[in-house]
Amino acid sequence: MTRLIRLPEVIESVGLSKTEIYRQMTYGDFPTNIAIGARAVAWTETSIEDWINSKINANKLREET
C-alpha cells in the first residue's frame, strides 16, 4: 500500500525548506506532489525515499572519483 506524506514530514525527511522543495520541483529535481484535496497536497513516501537514495548514491559516486 502506498503511503502519502504531507509537507511537514517531507521537510523533516529531506532536510530542505518548503521554498527549496518547490524550487527543485520547478526544475524537475524533486518529486512532484499530488493534489489530495482542494487545498491539500502530498507526496508518495516511495518517491521521497527514492529521491533520498538517489542523492546518497550520487554522493557515493562522487567520493569514488
PDB file of N, H, CA, C and O in Angstrom:
ATOM      1  N   MET A   1       0.843  -1.187   0.000  1.00  0.00           N
ATOM      2  CA  MET A   1       0.000   0.000   0.000  1.00  0.00           C
ATOM      3  C   MET A   1       0.884   1.246   0.000  1.00  0.00           C
ATOM      4  O   MET A   1       1.828   1.347   0.784  1.00  0.00           O
ATOM      5  N   THR A   2       0.579   2.167  -0.861  1.00  0.00           N
ATOM      6  H   THR A   2      -0.188   2.085  -1.498  1.00  0.00           H
ATOM      7  CA  THR A   2       1.338   3.401  -0.970  1.00  0.00           C
ATOM      8  C   THR A   2       0.872   4.395   0.085  1.00  0.00           C
ATOM      9  O   THR A   2      -0.323   4.649   0.240  1.00  0.00           O
ATOM     10  N   ARG A   3       1.829   4.946   0.800  1.00  0.00           N
ATOM     11  H   ARG A   3       2.800   4.739   0.674  1.00  0.00           H
ATOM     12  CA  ARG A   3       1.524   5.912   1.849  1.00  0.00           C
ATOM     13  C   ARG A   3       1.780   7.315   1.320  1.00  0.00           C
ATOM     14  O   ARG A   3       2.799   7.560   0.673  1.00  0.00           O
ATOM     15  N   LEU A   4       0.864   8.235   1.591  1.00  0.00           N
ATOM     16  H   LEU A   4       0.037   8.036   2.117  1.00  0.00           H
ATOM     17  CA  LEU A   4       1.042   9.638   1.226  1.00  0.00           C
ATOM     18  C   LEU A   4       1.536  10.400   2.441  1.00  0.00           C
ATOM     19  O   LEU A   4       1.063  10.189   3.558  1.00  0.00           O
ATOM     20  N   ILE A   5       2.499  11.291   2.209  1.00  0.00           N
ATOM     21  H   ILE A   5       2.883  11.462   1.302  1.00  0.00           H
ATOM     22  CA  ILE A   5       3.021  12.097   3.306  1.00  0.00           C
ATOM     23  C   ILE A   5       2.881  13.575   2.968  1.00  0.00           C
ATOM     24  O   ILE A   5       3.044  13.986   1.819  1.00  0.00           O
ATOM     25  N   ARG A   6       2.581  14.347   3.974  1.00  0.00           N
ATOM     26  H   ARG A   6       2.449  14.013   4.907  1.00  0.00           H
ATOM     27  CA  ARG A   6       2.354  15.782   3.802  1.00  0.00           C
ATOM     28  C   ARG A   6       3.670  16.551   3.950  1.00  0.00           C
ATOM     29  O   ARG A   6       4.686  15.990   4.360  1.00  0.00           O
ATOM     30  N   LEU A   7       3.635  17.817   3.617  1.00  0.00           N
ATOM     31  H   LEU A   7       2.809  18.272   3.284  1.00  0.00           H
ATOM     32  CA  LEU A   7       4.830  18.651   3.557  1.00  0.00           C
ATOM     33  C   LEU A   7       5.667  18.647   4.838  1.00  0.00           C
ATOM     34  O   LEU A   7       6.885  18.502   4.739  1.00  0.00           O
ATOM     35  N   PRO A   8       5.094  18.796   6.025  1.00  0.00           N
ATOM     36  CA  PRO A   8       5.964  18.798   7.213  1.00  0.00           C
ATOM     37  C   PRO A   8       6.817  17.537   7.341  1.00  0.00           C
ATOM     38  O   PRO A   8       7.975  17.611   7.754  1.00  0.00           O
ATOM     39  N   GLU A   9       6.260  16.395   6.993  1.00  0.00           N
ATOM     40  H   GLU A   9       5.320  16.334   6.657  1.00  0.00           H
ATOM     41  CA  GLU A   9       7.030  15.154   7.056  1.00  0.00           C
ATOM     42  C   GLU A   9       8.077  15.101   5.945  1.00  0.00           C
ATOM     43  O   GLU A   9       9.174  14.580   6.146  1.00  0.00           O
ATOM     44  N   VAL A  10       7.741  15.635   4.782  1.00  0.00           N
ATOM     45  H   VAL A  10       6.850  16.058   4.618  1.00  0.00           H
ATOM     46  CA  VAL A  10       8.717  15.692   3.682  1.00  0.00           C
ATOM     47  C   VAL A  10       9.890  16.570   4.096  1.00  0.00           C
ATOM     48  O   VAL A  10      11.047  16.192   3.911  1.00  0.00           O
ATOM     49  N   ILE A  11       9.599  17.732   4.651  1.00  0.00           N
ATOM     50  H   ILE A  11       8.659  18.039   4.802  1.00  0.00           H
ATOM     51  CA  ILE A  11      10.654  18.643   5.103  1.00  0.00           C
ATOM     52  C   ILE A  11      11.553  17.951   6.115  1.00  0.00           C
ATOM     53  O   ILE A  11      12.777  18.036   6.026  1.00  0.00           O
ATOM     54  N   GLU A  12      10.949  17.271   7.070  1.00  0.00           N
ATOM     55  H   GLU A  12       9.954  17.202   7.142  1.00  0.00           H
ATOM     56  CA  GLU A  12      11.725  16.561   8.088  1.00  0.00           C
ATOM     57  C   GLU A  12      12.571  15.450   7.479  1.00  0.00           C
ATOM     58  O   GLU A  12      13.704  15.228   7.904  1.00  0.00           O
ATOM     59  N   SER A  13      12.034  14.762   6.500  1.00  0.00           N
ATOM     60  H   SER A  13      11.113  14.942   6.155  1.00  0.00           H
ATOM     61  CA  SER A  13      12.741  13.631   5.886  1.00  0.00           C
ATOM     62  C   SER A  13      13.930  14.064   5.048  1.00  0.00           C
ATOM     63  O   SER A  13      14.983  13.428   5.087  1.00  0.00           O
ATOM     64  N   VAL A  14      13.770  15.144   4.287  1.00  0.00           N
ATOM     65  H   VAL A  14      12.915  15.661   4.255  1.00  0.00           H
ATOM     66  CA  VAL A  14      14.821  15.522   3.329  1.00  0.00           C
ATOM     67  C   VAL A  14      15.713  16.649   3.816  1.00  0.00           C
ATOM     68  O   VAL A  14      16.789  16.860   3.258  1.00  0.00           O
ATOM     69  N   GLY A  15      15.298  17.371   4.832  1.00  0.00           N
ATOM     70  H   GLY A  15      14.423  17.199   5.285  1.00  0.00           H
ATOM     71  CA  GLY A  15      16.137  18.439   5.367  1.00  0.00           C
ATOM     72  C   GLY A  15      16.181  19.694   4.512  1.00  0.00           C
ATOM     73  O   GLY A  15      17.111  20.491   4.631  1.00  0.00           O
ATOM     74  N   LEU A  16      15.199  19.877   3.662  1.00  0.00           N
ATOM     75  H   LEU A  16      14.443  19.230   3.565  1.00  0.00           H
ATOM     76  CA  LEU A  16      15.120  21.087   2.840  1.00  0.00           C
ATOM     77  C   LEU A  16      13.948  21.945   3.312  1.00  0.00           C
ATOM     78  O   LEU A  16      13.006  21.449   3.930  1.00  0.00           O
ATOM     79  N   SER A  17      14.024  23.227   3.013  1.00  0.00           N
ATOM     80  H   SER A  17      14.789  23.630   2.511  1.00  0.00           H
ATOM     81  CA  SER A  17      12.922  24.124   3.347  1.00  0.00           C
ATOM     82  C   SER A  17      11.793  23.961   2.329  1.00  0.00           C
ATOM     83  O   SER A  17      11.988  23.392   1.255  1.00  0.00           O
ATOM     84  N   LYS A  18      10.628  24.461   2.679  1.00  0.00           N
ATOM     85  H   LYS A  18      10.470  24.923   3.551  1.00  0.00           H
ATOM     86  CA  LYS A  18       9.490  24.440   1.769  1.00  0.00           C
ATOM     87  C   LYS A  18       9.839  25.141   0.457  1.00  0.00           C
ATOM     88  O   LYS A  18       9.527  24.643  -0.625  1.00  0.00           O
ATOM     89  N   THR A  19      10.482  26.287   0.565  1.00  0.00           N
ATOM     90  H   THR A  19      10.735  26.691   1.444  1.00  0.00           H
ATOM     91  CA  THR A  19      10.858  27.062  -0.624  1.00  0.00           C
ATOM     92  C   THR A  19      11.786  26.263  -1.528  1.00  0.00           C
ATOM     93  O   THR A  19      11.607  26.241  -2.746  1.00  0.00           O
ATOM     94  N   GLU A  20      12.779  25.607  -0.933  1.00  0.00           N
ATOM     95  H   GLU A  20      12.925  25.625   0.057  1.00  0.00           H
ATOM     96  CA  GLU A  20      13.736  24.842  -1.736  1.00  0.00           C
ATOM     97  C   GLU A  20      13.080  23.624  -2.374  1.00  0.00           C
ATOM     98  O   GLU A  20      13.401  23.274  -3.510  1.00  0.00           O
ATOM     99  N   ILE A  21      12.168  22.977  -1.660  1.00  0.00           N
ATOM    100  H   ILE A  21      11.907  23.261  -0.737  1.00  0.00           H
ATOM    101  CA  ILE A  21      11.452  21.834  -2.231  1.00  0.00           C
ATOM    102  C   ILE A  21      10.687  22.270  -3.468  1.00  0.00           C
ATOM    103  O   ILE A  21      10.778  21.620  -4.510  1.00  0.00           O
ATOM    104  N   TYR A  22       9.935  23.359  -3.372  1.00  0.00           N
ATOM    105  H   TYR A  22       9.862  23.887  -2.526  1.00  0.00           H
ATOM    106  CA  TYR A  22       9.154  23.824  -4.524  1.00  0.00           C
ATOM    107  C   TYR A  22      10.055  24.343  -5.643  1.00  0.00           C
ATOM    108  O   TYR A  22       9.720  24.192  -6.817  1.00  0.00           O
ATOM    109  N   ARG A  23      11.189  24.950  -5.302  1.00  0.00           N
ATOM    110  H   ARG A  23      11.462  25.073  -4.347  1.00  0.00           H
ATOM    111  CA  ARG A  23      12.143  25.403  -6.322  1.00  0.00           C
ATOM    112  C   ARG A  23      12.670  24.196  -7.096  1.00  0.00           C
ATOM    113  O   ARG A  23      12.707  24.211  -8.327  1.00  0.00           O
ATOM    114  N   GLN A  24      13.074  23.156  -6.377  1.00  0.00           N
ATOM    115  H   GLN A  24      13.044  23.143  -5.378  1.00  0.00           H
ATOM    116  CA  GLN A  24      13.592  21.962  -7.047  1.00  0.00           C
ATOM    117  C   GLN A  24      12.514  21.255  -7.862  1.00  0.00           C
ATOM    118  O   GLN A  24      12.811  20.676  -8.906  1.00  0.00           O
ATOM    119  N   MET A  25      11.277  21.295  -7.400  1.00  0.00           N
ATOM    120  H   MET A  25      11.036  21.765  -6.551  1.00  0.00           H
ATOM    121  CA  MET A  25      10.176  20.726  -8.188  1.00  0.00           C
ATOM    122  C   MET A  25      10.044  21.461  -9.514  1.00  0.00           C
ATOM    123  O   MET A  25       9.816  20.840 -10.553  1.00  0.00           O
ATOM    124  N   THR A  26      10.187  22.783  -9.480  1.00  0.00           N
ATOM    125  H   THR A  26      10.372  23.287  -8.636  1.00  0.00           H
ATOM    126  CA  THR A  26      10.091  23.595 -10.694  1.00  0.00           C
ATOM    127  C   THR A  26      11.129  23.176 -11.727  1.00  0.00           C
ATOM    128  O   THR A  26      10.852  23.155 -12.927  1.00  0.00           O
ATOM    129  N   TYR A  27      12.339  22.838 -11.247  1.00  0.00           N
ATOM    130  H   TYR A  27      12.564  22.854 -10.273  1.00  0.00           H
ATOM    131  CA  TYR A  27      13.420  22.437 -12.141  1.00  0.00           C
ATOM    132  C   TYR A  27      13.407  20.940 -12.462  1.00  0.00           C
ATOM    133  O   TYR A  27      14.263  20.457 -13.204  1.00  0.00           O
ATOM    134  N   GLY A  28      12.444  20.210 -11.908  1.00  0.00           N
ATOM    135  H   GLY A  28      11.749  20.602 -11.306  1.00  0.00           H
ATOM    136  CA  GLY A  28      12.366  18.775 -12.151  1.00  0.00           C
ATOM    137  C   GLY A  28      13.355  17.969 -11.338  1.00  0.00           C
ATOM    138  O   GLY A  28      13.624  16.812 -11.663  1.00  0.00           O
ATOM    139  N   ASP A  29      13.911  18.570 -10.267  1.00  0.00           N
ATOM    140  H   ASP A  29      13.693  19.510 -10.004  1.00  0.00           H
ATOM    141  CA  ASP A  29      14.913  17.899  -9.447  1.00  0.00           C
ATOM    142  C   ASP A  29      14.350  17.320  -8.151  1.00  0.00           C
ATOM    143  O   ASP A  29      15.107  16.829  -7.313  1.00  0.00           O
ATOM    144  N   PHE A  30      13.048  17.372  -7.981  1.00  0.00           N
ATOM    145  H   PHE A  30      12.433  17.772  -8.661  1.00  0.00           H
ATOM    146  CA  PHE A  30      12.405  16.845  -6.780  1.00  0.00           C
ATOM    147  C   PHE A  30      11.071  16.242  -7.197  1.00  0.00           C
ATOM    148  O   PHE A  30      10.431  16.747  -8.119  1.00  0.00           O
ATOM    149  N   PRO A  31      10.641  15.178  -6.539  1.00  0.00           N
ATOM    150  CA  PRO A  31       9.364  14.555  -6.926  1.00  0.00           C
ATOM    151  C   PRO A  31       8.202  15.550  -6.874  1.00  0.00           C
ATOM    152  O   PRO A  31       8.145  16.411  -5.996  1.00  0.00           O
ATOM    153  N   THR A  32       7.302  15.419  -7.808  1.00  0.00           N
ATOM    154  H   THR A  32       7.349  14.719  -8.521  1.00  0.00           H
ATOM    155  CA  THR A  32       6.131  16.296  -7.804  1.00  0.00           C
ATOM    156  C   THR A  32       5.114  15.813  -6.784  1.00  0.00           C
ATOM    157  O   THR A  32       5.058  14.633  -6.438  1.00  0.00           O
ATOM    158  N   ASN A  33       4.317  16.754  -6.316  1.00  0.00           N
ATOM    159  H   ASN A  33       4.362  17.713  -6.598  1.00  0.00           H
ATOM    160  CA  ASN A  33       3.293  16.407  -5.334  1.00  0.00           C
ATOM    161  C   ASN A  33       2.000  16.002  -6.034  1.00  0.00           C
ATOM    162  O   ASN A  33       1.854  16.146  -7.247  1.00  0.00           O
ATOM    163  N   ILE A  34       1.078  15.496  -5.241  1.00  0.00           N
ATOM    164  H   ILE A  34       1.196  15.379  -4.255  1.00  0.00           H
ATOM    165  CA  ILE A  34      -0.208  15.011  -5.734  1.00  0.00           C
ATOM    166  C   ILE A  34      -1.304  15.774  -5.012  1.00  0.00           C
ATOM    167  O   ILE A  34      -1.297  15.856  -3.784  1.00  0.00           O
ATOM    168  N   ALA A  35      -2.240  16.330  -5.757  1.00  0.00           N
ATOM    169  H   ALA A  35      -2.246  16.264  -6.755  1.00  0.00           H
ATOM    170  CA  ALA A  35      -3.375  17.012  -5.129  1.00  0.00           C
ATOM    171  C   ALA A  35      -4.263  15.966  -4.469  1.00  0.00           C
ATOM    172  O   ALA A  35      -4.692  15.005  -5.106  1.00  0.00           O
ATOM    173  N   ILE A  36      -4.529  16.169  -3.186  1.00  0.00           N
ATOM    174  H   ILE A  36      -4.180  16.951  -2.668  1.00  0.00           H
ATOM    175  CA  ILE A  36      -5.400  15.238  -2.464  1.00  0.00           C
ATOM    176  C   ILE A  36      -6.661  15.929  -1.956  1.00  0.00           C
ATOM    177  O   ILE A  36      -7.504  15.308  -1.308  1.00  0.00           O
ATOM    178  N   GLY A  37      -6.778  17.199  -2.253  1.00  0.00           N
ATOM    179  H   GLY A  37      -6.093  17.704  -2.779  1.00  0.00           H
ATOM    180  CA  GLY A  37      -7.952  17.969  -1.862  1.00  0.00           C
ATOM    181  C   GLY A  37      -7.890  19.328  -2.524  1.00  0.00           C
ATOM    182  O   GLY A  37      -6.967  19.617  -3.285  1.00  0.00           O
ATOM    183  N   ALA A  38      -8.870  20.158  -2.235  1.00  0.00           N
ATOM    184  H   ALA A  38      -9.620  19.924  -1.616  1.00  0.00           H
ATOM    185  CA  ALA A  38      -8.926  21.485  -2.850  1.00  0.00           C
ATOM    186  C   ALA A  38      -7.686  22.312  -2.520  1.00  0.00           C
ATOM    187  O   ALA A  38      -7.187  23.049  -3.371  1.00  0.00           O
ATOM    188  N   ARG A  39      -7.191  22.194  -1.297  1.00  0.00           N
ATOM    189  H   ARG A  39      -7.596  21.596  -0.606  1.00  0.00           H
ATOM    190  CA  ARG A  39      -6.014  22.963  -0.888  1.00  0.00           C
ATOM    191  C   ARG A  39      -5.002  22.097  -0.164  1.00  0.00           C
ATOM    192  O   ARG A  39      -4.305  22.569   0.735  1.00  0.00           O
ATOM    193  N   ALA A  40      -4.919  20.841  -0.548  1.00  0.00           N
ATOM    194  H   ALA A  40      -5.485  20.458  -1.278  1.00  0.00           H
ATOM    195  CA  ALA A  40      -4.011  19.915   0.129  1.00  0.00           C
ATOM    196  C   ALA A  40      -3.236  19.094  -0.897  1.00  0.00           C
ATOM    197  O   ALA A  40      -3.791  18.612  -1.884  1.00  0.00           O
ATOM    198  N   VAL A  41      -1.945  18.951  -0.639  1.00  0.00           N
ATOM    199  H   VAL A  41      -1.494  19.342   0.163  1.00  0.00           H
ATOM    200  CA  VAL A  41      -1.088  18.121  -1.490  1.00  0.00           C
ATOM    201  C   VAL A  41      -0.287  17.178  -0.604  1.00  0.00           C
ATOM    202  O   VAL A  41      -0.139  17.396   0.599  1.00  0.00           O
ATOM    203  N   ALA A  42       0.218  16.138  -1.227  1.00  0.00           N
ATOM    204  H   ALA A  42       0.098  15.961  -2.203  1.00  0.00           H
ATOM    205  CA  ALA A  42       1.058  15.167  -0.537  1.00  0.00           C
ATOM    206  C   ALA A  42       2.013  14.554  -1.555  1.00  0.00           C
ATOM    207  O   ALA A  42       1.860  14.736  -2.763  1.00  0.00           O
ATOM    208  N   TRP A  43       2.990  13.831  -1.049  1.00  0.00           N
ATOM    209  H   TRP A  43       3.115  13.683  -0.068  1.00  0.00           H
ATOM    210  CA  TRP A  43       3.937  13.100  -1.882  1.00  0.00           C
ATOM    211  C   TRP A  43       3.832  11.632  -1.523  1.00  0.00           C
ATOM    212  O   TRP A  43       3.471  11.290  -0.397  1.00  0.00           O
ATOM    213  N   THR A  44       4.144  10.762  -2.468  1.00  0.00           N
ATOM    214  H   THR A  44       4.438  11.040  -3.383  1.00  0.00           H
ATOM    215  CA  THR A  44       4.200   9.353  -2.100  1.00  0.00           C
ATOM    216  C   THR A  44       5.488   9.127  -1.314  1.00  0.00           C
ATOM    217  O   THR A  44       6.546   9.662  -1.646  1.00  0.00           O
ATOM    218  N   GLU A  45       5.368   8.331  -0.279  1.00  0.00           N
ATOM    219  H   GLU A  45       4.509   7.897  -0.008  1.00  0.00           H
ATOM    220  CA  GLU A  45       6.538   8.036   0.548  1.00  0.00           C
ATOM    221  C   GLU A  45       7.642   7.407  -0.295  1.00  0.00           C
ATOM    222  O   GLU A  45       8.825   7.677  -0.088  1.00  0.00           O
ATOM    223  N   THR A  46       7.245   6.569  -1.245  1.00  0.00           N
ATOM    224  H   THR A  46       6.284   6.350  -1.414  1.00  0.00           H
ATOM    225  CA  THR A  46       8.214   5.907  -2.117  1.00  0.00           C
ATOM    226  C   THR A  46       9.004   6.907  -2.957  1.00  0.00           C
ATOM    227  O   THR A  46      10.217   6.763  -3.115  1.00  0.00           O
ATOM    228  N   SER A  47       8.321   7.922  -3.498  1.00  0.00           N
ATOM    229  H   SER A  47       7.336   8.039  -3.369  1.00  0.00           H
ATOM    230  CA  SER A  47       9.022   8.903  -4.338  1.00  0.00           C
ATOM    231  C   SER A  47      10.048   9.686  -3.518  1.00  0.00           C
ATOM    232  O   SER A  47      11.121  10.021  -4.020  1.00  0.00           O
ATOM    233  N   ILE A  48       9.722   9.976  -2.272  1.00  0.00           N
ATOM    234  H   ILE A  48       8.850   9.704  -1.864  1.00  0.00           H
ATOM    235  CA  ILE A  48      10.660  10.700  -1.407  1.00  0.00           C
ATOM    236  C   ILE A  48      11.832   9.792  -1.030  1.00  0.00           C
ATOM    237  O   ILE A  48      12.983  10.229  -1.046  1.00  0.00           O
ATOM    238  N   GLU A  49      11.551   8.550  -0.695  1.00  0.00           N
ATOM    239  H   GLU A  49      10.616   8.195  -0.682  1.00  0.00           H
ATOM    240  CA  GLU A  49      12.621   7.602  -0.381  1.00  0.00           C
ATOM    241  C   GLU A  49      13.546   7.402  -1.583  1.00  0.00           C
ATOM    242  O   GLU A  49      14.765   7.337  -1.425  1.00  0.00           O
ATOM    243  N   ASP A  50      12.973   7.304  -2.777  1.00  0.00           N
ATOM    244  H   ASP A  50      11.982   7.356  -2.906  1.00  0.00           H
ATOM    245  CA  ASP A  50      13.778   7.154  -3.995  1.00  0.00           C
ATOM    246  C   ASP A  50      14.663   8.372  -4.214  1.00  0.00           C
ATOM    247  O   ASP A  50      15.824   8.232  -4.598  1.00  0.00           O
ATOM    248  N   TRP A  51      14.128   9.569  -3.973  1.00  0.00           N
ATOM    249  H   TRP A  51      13.185   9.683  -3.660  1.00  0.00           H
ATOM    250  CA  TRP A  51      14.904  10.799  -4.136  1.00  0.00           C
ATOM    251  C   TRP A  51      16.069  10.820  -3.154  1.00  0.00           C
ATOM    252  O   TRP A  51      17.194  11.153  -3.526  1.00  0.00           O
ATOM    253  N   ILE A  52      15.800  10.464  -1.900  1.00  0.00           N
ATOM    254  H   ILE A  52      14.886  10.193  -1.597  1.00  0.00           H
ATOM    255  CA  ILE A  52      16.860  10.420  -0.889  1.00  0.00           C
ATOM    256  C   ILE A  52      17.942   9.427  -1.312  1.00  0.00           C
ATOM    257  O   ILE A  52      19.131   9.740  -1.254  1.00  0.00           O
ATOM    258  N   ASN A  53      17.535   8.247  -1.730  1.00  0.00           N
ATOM    259  H   ASN A  53      16.569   7.993  -1.776  1.00  0.00           H
ATOM    260  CA  ASN A  53      18.503   7.233  -2.160  1.00  0.00           C
ATOM    261  C   ASN A  53      19.311   7.684  -3.362  1.00  0.00           C
ATOM    262  O   ASN A  53      20.497   7.367  -3.459  1.00  0.00           O
ATOM    263  N   SER A  54      18.694   8.418  -4.283  1.00  0.00           N
ATOM    264  H   SER A  54      17.730   8.675  -4.204  1.00  0.00           H
ATOM    265  CA  SER A  54      19.435   8.912  -5.451  1.00  0.00           C
ATOM    266  C   SER A  54      20.504   9.907  -5.023  1.00  0.00           C
ATOM    267  O   SER A  54      21.594   9.930  -5.595  1.00  0.00           O
ATOM    268  N   LYS A  55      20.202  10.728  -4.024  1.00  0.00           N
ATOM    269  H   LYS A  55      19.316  10.709  -3.560  1.00  0.00           H
ATOM    270  CA  LYS A  55      21.196  11.685  -3.511  1.00  0.00           C
ATOM    271  C   LYS A  55      22.338  10.952  -2.826  1.00  0.00           C
ATOM    272  O   LYS A  55      23.499  11.325  -2.994  1.00  0.00           O
ATOM    273  N   ILE A  56      22.028   9.915  -2.055  1.00  0.00           N
ATOM    274  H   ILE A  56      21.085   9.612  -1.918  1.00  0.00           H
ATOM    275  CA  ILE A  56      23.061   9.118  -1.386  1.00  0.00           C
ATOM    276  C   ILE A  56      23.955   8.454  -2.416  1.00  0.00           C
ATOM    277  O   ILE A  56      25.180   8.491  -2.298  1.00  0.00           O
ATOM    278  N   ASN A  57      23.342   7.841  -3.436  1.00  0.00           N
ATOM    279  H   ASN A  57      22.347   7.811  -3.533  1.00  0.00           H
ATOM    280  CA  ASN A  57      24.127   7.159  -4.478  1.00  0.00           C
ATOM    281  C   ASN A  57      24.987   8.128  -5.277  1.00  0.00           C
ATOM    282  O   ASN A  57      26.124   7.806  -5.619  1.00  0.00           O
ATOM    283  N   ALA A  58      24.462   9.305  -5.577  1.00  0.00           N
ATOM    284  H   ALA A  58      23.538   9.567  -5.299  1.00  0.00           H
ATOM    285  CA  ALA A  58      25.238  10.305  -6.314  1.00  0.00           C
ATOM    286  C   ALA A  58      26.434  10.745  -5.492  1.00  0.00           C
ATOM    287  O   ALA A  58      27.519  10.965  -6.032  1.00  0.00           O
ATOM    288  N   ASN A  59      26.239  10.874  -4.193  1.00  0.00           N
ATOM    289  H   ASN A  59      25.358  10.696  -3.754  1.00  0.00           H
ATOM    290  CA  ASN A  59      27.344  11.269  -3.325  1.00  0.00           C
ATOM    291  C   ASN A  59      28.420  10.183  -3.283  1.00  0.00           C
ATOM    292  O   ASN A  59      29.612  10.490  -3.308  1.00  0.00           O
ATOM    293  N   LYS A  60      28.005   8.921  -3.218  1.00  0.00           N
ATOM    294  H   LYS A  60      27.037   8.672  -3.197  1.00  0.00           H
ATOM    295  CA  LYS A  60      28.957   7.818  -3.211  1.00  0.00           C
ATOM    296  C   LYS A  60      29.773   7.801  -4.489  1.00  0.00           C
ATOM    297  O   LYS A  60      30.978   7.555  -4.455  1.00  0.00           O
ATOM    298  N   LEU A  61      29.122   8.063  -5.624  1.00  0.00           N
ATOM    299  H   LEU A  61      28.143   8.264  -5.652  1.00  0.00           H
ATOM    300  CA  LEU A  61      29.842   8.087  -6.901  1.00  0.00           C
ATOM    301  C   LEU A  61      30.878   9.204  -6.944  1.00  0.00           C
ATOM    302  O   LEU A  61      31.979   9.019  -7.463  1.00  0.00           O
ATOM    303  N   ARG A  62      30.519  10.368  -6.394  1.00  0.00           N
ATOM    304  H   ARG A  62      29.625  10.518  -5.972  1.00  0.00           H
ATOM    305  CA  ARG A  62      31.475  11.485  -6.363  1.00  0.00           C
ATOM    306  C   ARG A  62      32.668  11.152  -5.481  1.00  0.00           C
ATOM    307  O   ARG A  62      33.797  11.525  -5.796  1.00  0.00           O
ATOM    308  N   GLU A  63      32.427  10.456  -4.383  1.00  0.00           N
ATOM    309  H   GLU A  63      31.510  10.153  -4.127  1.00  0.00           H
ATOM    310  CA  GLU A  63      33.516  10.094  -3.486  1.00  0.00           C
ATOM    311  C   GLU A  63      34.477   9.087  -4.112  1.00  0.00           C
ATOM    312  O   GLU A  63      35.664   9.070  -3.786  1.00  0.00           O
ATOM    313  N   GLU A  64      33.966   8.258  -5.002  1.00  0.00           N
ATOM    314  H   GLU A  64      33.002   8.272  -5.267  1.00  0.00           H
ATOM    315  CA  GLU A  64      34.788   7.231  -5.639  1.00  0.00           C
ATOM    316  C   GLU A  64      35.690   7.795  -6.738  1.00  0.00           C
ATOM    317  O   GLU A  64      36.676   7.160  -7.112  1.00  0.00           O
ATOM    318  N   THR A  65      35.366   8.961  -7.248  1.00  0.00           N
ATOM    319  H   THR A  65      34.565   9.477  -6.943  1.00  0.00           H
ATOM    320  CA  THR A  65      36.166   9.537  -8.341  1.00  0.00           C
ATOM    321  C   THR A  65      37.194  10.495  -7.827  1.00  0.00           C
ATOM    322  O   THR A  65      37.950  11.068  -8.611  1.00  0.00           O
TER     323      THR A  65
END
